[in-house]
Amino acid sequence: MKVGDIVKYYFPSPEDENKKYILAIISFISDSKLVLDCEDGTCMMISPKNYDRLELVRSLVPNESVLVA
């Protein structure tokens, strides 16, 4: 995954069974965290131990401006 990718982040223990995940765009990646700009306008920091909760939805192909699944 890379900056600009669209991902789903699955919540560990969702309070609302209808809201198990949130869509977001990866805005920053480092060795110690990944930052998501979420669809609801919030910003979320994810630690490496929770990277397994991310699912890639769409990725921006290098050198192209078209999104692919």
Secondary structure by P-SEA (a helix, b strand, c coil): ccccbbbbbbbcccccccccbbbbbbccccccbbbbbccccbbbbbccccccccccccccccccccccc
